Amino acid sequence: MARERTPAEQEYRATVNHIAFSMLIFEALFTVFGIVISVAGSVLDQMAIGHIWKSLIRELGYGVLYACVFVIPAFCFYLFSQKQKNVQVQCETLVPAETALYLLAGLAVIFATAQINAALVGFFSVSPVVVDNVFGTQVTTNTQLVLTIVTTALVPAFVEEFLFRGVVLSHLLRYGKTTAVLFSALLFGIMHQNAAQLLYAVAAGLVLGFIYLKTRSIWPCVLLHFFNNFLSLIQAILAERLPPATAYWALAIMQGMIFLFGVAAAVLLILRQKADHSEPPVRAPLALESDEAARGSASIAFGRRVQLFFSAPMIVFLAVCVLMMFLPTLLTLLLF
């Protein structure tokens, strides 16, 4: 016989279901988005307009549609949870002095995970995703480069952070920091629907969630997300525009410098934490800013939070994402 849920557990389960329904809407929009982009690309190729205008229409159209894919589910979440107390997204511009150190250390962790991810992809012979522009052609001109930076680095940084840190993480935090960061990172990783970067995306979600907690602001997360996307784009540009040997060493030096600076930042953070350990905190932890939040977190055990998170709507969303993740491989095996 199932145990009766406490009021806190009922509220938590309702929040999880609202997130799951919003994610299912995201999944539907994401699928439609892919179809629209494919059709629009074919139509534009047949139009008798200049190459620059084609690039402008393609990239700006992509950016607007991509933003809608994330903003609409966030709006739907607030509609679903009108009867619940919504949590305000932390948008403080006055961030802790050590924020730059968190960003450098976080970027190093993401880069290190990317290398592990790449090694696993090679070991399991998973086809990596080639970084091209949104309609499948490589970024070759400076105009295309600027447009691609906006649509594949800047726009995703804003809208993805708003949904996954601003909405998902913020509303789970009142029930416990650990599960909030873990589950928001899981959803962030699996929503990319790419088996070749699942580990990397989940690790990035963990880092971004940690930074959101530490800085009490979404803006450092947006900045780190943008910088990570931007560096990935720069790697693709170097590989495209430089001779293979030169590109290899340029990428190796760039990644090595980022990793070294990140390790140095992590060491400084550890030293600062030890030095400040005996001093009282200036600001309360993000998840415990009110007595209500503290009671909500304390009244639901960790294991119970994990159990309640995997509701039927959430399981459906996760299953759909896994199916879409491996669908190309399954179709290839069946058809060829």
C-alpha positions in Angstrom: 0.0 0.0 0.0 1.4 3.4 -1.0 2.2 5.7 1.8 0.2 8.9 2.1 2.1 12.0 0.9 2.8 14.9 3.1 1.7 18.4 2.0 5.4 19.1 1.2 5.6 16.0 -0.9 2.4 16.8 -2.7 3.7 20.2 -3.5 7.1 18.8 -4.7 5.3 16.2 -6.9 3.1 18.9 -8.4 6.2 21.0 -9.2 7.9 18.0 -10.8 4.8 17.3 -12.9 4.6 20.9 -14.0 8.3 20.8 -15.1 7.6 17.5 -16.9 4.6 18.8 -18.8 6.7 21.9 -19.8 9.5 19.6 -21.0 7.0 17.6 -23.1 5.9 20.9 -24.7 9.6 21.6 -25.3 10.1 18.2 -26.9 7.1 18.8 -29.3 8.4 22.3 -30.2 12.0 21.0 -30.6 10.7 18.4 -33.1 8.7 20.9 -35.0 11.7 23.3 -35.0 13.9 20.7 -36.7 11.3 20.1 -39.4 10.8 23.9 -40.0 14.5 24.5 -40.2 15.0 21.8 -42.7 12.1 22.9 -44.9 13.0 26.6 -44.6 16.6 25.8 -45.6 15.4 24.0 -48.8 13.1 26.8 -49.7 15.7 29.5 -49.2 18.1 27.6 -51.4 15.6 27.9 -54.3 15.0 31.6 -53.8 16.8 34.1 -56.1 18.2 36.4 -53.5 21.7 37.4 -52.5 23.9 35.1 -50.5 24.3 37.6 -47.6 20.5 38.0 -47.4 20.0 34.2 -47.4 22.5 34.0 -44.5 20.8 36.8 -42.6 17.3 35.3 -43.0 18.6 31.8 -42.1 20.5 32.7 -39.0 18.0 35.3 -37.6 15.1 33.0 -38.3 16.9 30.2 -36.6 17.7 32.3 -33.6 14.1 33.5 -33.1 12.6 30.0 -33.5 15.2 28.5 -31.2 14.4 31.1 -28.5 10.7 30.3 -28.8 11.4 26.6 -28.3 12.7 27.4 -24.8 10.7 30.5 -23.8 7.3 29.0 -24.6 7.8 26.0 -22.2 9.0 28.4 -19.5 5.8 30.4 -19.9 3.7 27.3 -19.8 5.4 26.2 -16.6 4.2 29.5 -14.9 0.7 28.9 -16.3 0.6 25.3 -14.9 1.8 26.5 -11.5 -0.4 29.5 -11.0 -1.8 28.0 -7.7 1.7 27.5 -6.3 4.1 30.1 -5.1 6.5 30.8 -7.9 10.2 31.5 -7.3 11.8 34.6 -8.8 14.7 34.0 -11.1 17.9 35.3 -9.4 19.2 38.1 -11.7 21.4 40.0 -9.3 24.1 42.0 -11.0 26.2 42.4 -7.8 27.9 39.0 -7.7 30.5 37.7 -5.3 34.1 38.8 -5.8 35.2 35.2 -6.6 32.7 34.8 -9.4 35.5 35.0 -12.1 37.3 32.2 -10.3 34.1 30.1 -10.4 33.8 30.7 -14.1 37.4 29.8 -14.9 37.2 26.6 -12.7 33.9 25.7 -14.2 35.1 26.1 -17.8 38.1 23.9 -17.0 35.8 21.2 -15.6 33.6 21.4 -18.7 36.6 21.2 -21.0 38.1 18.2 -19.1 34.7 16.4 -19.3 34.6 17.2 -23.0 37.9 15.4 -23.5 36.7 12.4 -21.6 33.5 12.5 -23.6 35.4 12.6 -26.9 37.5 9.6 -25.8 34.4 7.6 -25.0 32.8 8.6 -28.3 35.9 7.3 -30.1 35.9 4.1 -28.0 32.3 3.3 -28.6 32.4 4.5 -32.2 29.6 7.0 -31.8 29.4 9.4 -34.6 30.4 12.9 -33.3 28.3 16.0 -34.3 30.1 18.2 -36.8 29.8 21.9 -35.8 28.3 23.6 -38.9 25.9 26.4 -39.2 22.2 25.9 -38.7 21.5 24.8 -42.2 24.3 22.3 -42.6 26.9 24.4 -44.5 30.2 25.4 -43.0 30.9 28.8 -41.6 33.2 30.4 -44.2 32.7 34.2 -44.3 33.1 36.7 -41.5 29.5 37.7 -41.9 28.4 34.2 -41.4 30.7 33.9 -38.4 29.1 36.9 -36.7 25.6 35.7 -37.3 26.5 32.2 -36.1 28.0 33.5 -32.9 24.6 35.2 -32.2 22.5 32.2 -33.1 24.5 29.3 -31.7 26.4 30.9 -28.8 24.5 34.0 -27.5 20.9 33.0 -28.0 21.2 29.5 -26.6 23.1 30.8 -23.6 20.2 33.1 -22.7 17.2 30.9 -23.3 18.7 27.6 -22.1 19.8 29.2 -18.8 16.5 30.9 -18.4 14.7 27.6 -18.7 17.0 25.2 -16.9 18.6 27.4 -14.2 16.0 30.1 -14.0 12.9 27.9 -14.0 13.7 24.3 -13.4 16.6 24.6 -10.9 15.1 27.6 -9.1 11.8 25.8 -8.4 13.4 22.6 -7.3 15.8 24.3 -4.9 13.2 24.9 -2.2 13.1 21.1 -1.7 16.8 20.5 -1.5 20.0 21.7 -3.3 21.6 18.4 -4.1 18.6 16.9 -6.0 17.8 20.2 -7.6 21.2 20.5 -9.2 21.3 16.8 -10.1 17.9 16.7 -11.7 18.2 20.0 -13.5 21.5 18.9 -15.0 20.0 15.5 -16.0 17.2 17.3 -17.9 19.7 19.8 -19.4 21.9 17.0 -20.7 19.1 14.7 -22.0 17.2 17.5 -23.7 20.1 17.9 -26.2 19.1 14.4 -27.5 22.7 13.6 -28.6 24.3 10.5 -27.2 27.7 11.7 -28.3 27.6 14.6 -25.9 25.4 13.3 -23.1 28.1 13.1 -20.4 29.5 16.5 -21.5 26.1 18.2 -21.4 25.2 16.7 -18.0 28.5 17.8 -16.5 28.0 21.3 -17.9 24.6 21.3 -16.3 26.1 20.4 -12.9 28.7 23.1 -13.2 26.2 25.8 -14.2 23.9 24.7 -11.4 26.7 25.0 -8.9 27.6 28.4 -10.1 24.0 29.5 -9.9 24.0 28.5 -6.2 27.3 30.1 -5.4 26.7 33.4 -7.2 23.0 33.7 -6.6 22.6 35.1 -10.1 21.8 33.7 -13.6 24.1 36.1 -15.3 27.4 34.3 -14.5 25.7 31.1 -15.9 24.7 32.9 -19.1 28.3 34.2 -19.4 29.9 30.8 -18.9 27.4 29.1 -21.2 28.1 31.7 -23.9 31.8 31.5 -23.5 31.7 27.7 -23.7 29.6 27.8 -26.9 31.8 30.5 -28.4 35.0 28.5 -27.8 33.4 25.4 -29.4 32.6 27.6 -32.4 36.1 29.0 -32.5 37.5 25.4 -32.5 35.4 24.7 -35.6 36.6 27.9 -37.3 40.2 27.1 -36.6 39.8 23.6 -38.0 38.1 25.0 -41.1 40.5 27.9 -41.8 43.9 26.6 -40.7 46.0 23.7 -42.0 45.4 20.5 -40.0 48.7 20.6 -38.2 48.4 24.3 -37.3 44.8 23.9 -36.2 45.7 20.9 -34.0 48.4 22.8 -32.1 46.4 26.0 -31.9 43.5 24.0 -30.3 45.9 22.1 -28.0 47.5 25.3 -26.7 44.1 27.1 -26.3 42.6 24.1 -24.4 45.7 23.7 -22.3 45.8 27.3 -21.3 42.1 27.3 -20.3 42.6 24.1 -18.3 45.7 25.5 -16.5 43.9 28.8 -15.6 40.9 26.8 -14.4 43.0 24.6 -12.2 44.7 27.7 -10.7 41.3 29.3 -10.1 40.1 26.1 -8.4 43.1 26.1 -6.1 42.5 29.8 -5.2 38.9 29.0 -4.4 39.9 26.2 -2.1 42.4 28.4 -0.3 39.9 31.2 0.0 37.3 28.8 1.4 39.8 27.5 4.0 40.7 31.1 5.0 37.1 32.2 5.3 35.8 29.0 6.9 35.8 30.4 10.4 33.9 33.6 9.4 30.1 33.7 9.3 28.6 33.8 5.8 27.7 37.2 4.4 24.7 35.8 2.5 22.4 32.8 3.2 22.5 29.9 0.8 20.2 30.4 -2.1 18.0 27.4 -1.3 17.5 28.5 2.3 16.5 32.1 2.1 13.3 31.7 4.0 11.9 29.5 6.7 9.4 28.1 4.3 12.2 26.9 2.0 14.1 25.5 4.9 11.0 23.5 6.1 10.3 22.3 2.6 13.9 20.9 2.2 14.0 19.4 5.6 10.6 17.7 5.4 11.4 15.5 2.3 14.3 13.0 2.6 16.8 12.7 -0.2 15.6 9.3 -1.2 12.0 10.4 -1.2 12.8 13.4 -3.4 14.5 11.0 -5.9 11.5 8.7 -5.9 8.9 11.5 -6.3 10.9 13.1 -9.1 10.3 10.2 -11.5 6.6 10.7 -12.0 4.7 9.3 -15.0 5.0 12.5 -17.0 8.7 12.8 -16.2 9.4 9.2 -17.2 7.5 9.8 -20.5 9.7 12.8 -21.3 12.9 11.0 -20.4 11.8 8.0 -22.5 10.9 10.2 -25.5 14.3 12.0 -25.3 16.2 8.7 -25.1 14.2 7.4 -28.1 14.9 10.5 -30.1 18.6 10.3 -29.1 19.0 6.8 -30.5 16.4 6.9 -33.3 18.9 7.8 -36.1 21.1 4.8 -35.1 18.0 2.5 -34.9 16.8 3.6 -38.3 20.2 3.1 -39.8 20.4 -0.5 -38.4 16.9 -1.3 -39.7 17.2 0.3 -43.2 20.8 -0.6 -44.0 
